[in-house]
Amino acid sequence: MNDFLLSFFDEHQPRRIRVIENTLKNRRTVSTLFWAKQYGILKWTGAERSLERKQIENSIAELVKANLIQRNPDGQVLLTTLGVLRQEELAGEQYQPHFFDWYWLANTRRIEQRLLLGIQVASELSYHNRYYAPVVNEYHEQQIVKRWVLSWRGNIINDLVQELKLFGDSLESADERLANYFFYSLIGHRITGKNAMQLSGQLELPGYQLPVIKQDALLAIAAFANSYQGVLNRLLVDLLAKSPLSQSANQTLLLYQQGISISQIAKKRRIKANTVREHLLEAAIVHPDSIDWERSLPVSIRSQLAKHYQGKMKDWQFDPEIVPGGPAAFYYFRLYQLYEERLNDK
């Protein structure tokens, strides 16, 4: 855990531990999304959902004790010189994800459950074996997989094998270890899948990197199922998100794109105007091309903000006395930060 956590800190940019924790656990508040984007870790959203607060606190304490990080008086963390050297030392052994840009597409824990059960059932079916212990005991998942098998028109075994071969080829073209990890992990007729120690040895990856390659493999299969209308899509489709936004934020955005005002959306959806603004901020963070920036942040507002906010964005402090908009002042402040960031990235 220590080496894994160390990779999320920087020597120049103080970082909040809770932002890193909430990002890894998929706690998608607007604040977490905003700062995750500033830290360059947005694609790690949901990568370690089972992470416990105690694990993080213990690791932070050990990293401080080893003089690899230091905590500022406000609790934010910076890498020390030793920490930078340790990061560089670890860089050569760290697996570099290929599919993390699809972080928003699915809850990979649910993808894993459904996929393992589906492949196990298909494998046992191919051997005409009805007596085995299902890898997933949840009745709901078992029923979905049962319907998947019974409703597929065609030879589900052959179709599944062909799709998995196609998927395996795409993984291999990205990283051979990724393909090996995926297929080593599957469970089927008289096949139990390899354990963590076996996977670590065969892939020549340190144990703390296994959750990373696992997340990458599961996002890869989700992306494949999302783009290829076949047997895997039928198995997983209800687990795939239609947008990078939360469902509620997406509903708000669709109304806003129709030209409906924030106050009208709030009334129509029976939510607070501030909630509508948070939804639009979420869109500006994770799907900036979906925002009409000229409408959301009028030139008159930008001009006023430009007089007071210049230089490095990390040094900007929200001041309600100088930011226009009254109750919407913080909304405009955040939007302006994202607007300027967007201009600088072009």
Sequence and secondary structure as in RCSB ss.txt:
>XXXX:A:sequence
MNDFLLSFFDEHQPRRIRVIENTLKNRRTVSTLFWAKQYGILKWTGAERSLERKQIENSIAELVKANLIQRNPDG
QVLLTTLGVLRQEELAGEQYQPHFFDWYWLANTRRIEQRLLLGIQVASELSYHNRYYAPVVNEYHEQQIVKRWVL
SWRGNIINDLVQELKLFGDSLESADERLANYFFYSLIGHRITGKNAMQLSGQLELPGYQLPVIKQDALLAIAAFA
NSYQGVLNRLLVDLLAKSPLSQSANQTLLLYQQGISISQIAKKRRIKANTVREHLLEAAIVHPDSIDWERSLPVS
IRSQLAKHYQGKMKDWQFDPEIVPGGPAAFYYFRLYQLYEERLNDK
>XXXX:A:secstr
 HHHHHTT  SSS B HHHHHHHHTT   HHHHHHHHHHT GGGTTTTTT  HHHHHHHHHHHHHTTSEEE TTS
 EEE HHHHHHHHHHHTTS   SSGGGTTS  HHHHHHHHHHHHHHHHHHHTT      S   HHHHHHHHHHHH
H  S HHHHHHHHHHHHHHHHHHH HHHHHHHHHT  BTTB    HHHHHHHHT  GGGHHHHHHHHHHHHHHHH
HHS SHHHHHHGGGS SSSS HHHHHHHHHHHTT  HHHHHHHHTS HHHHHHHHHHHHHH GGGS HHHHS HH
HHHHHHHH  S GGG    TTTSSSGGGHHHHHHHHHHHHHHHHH 
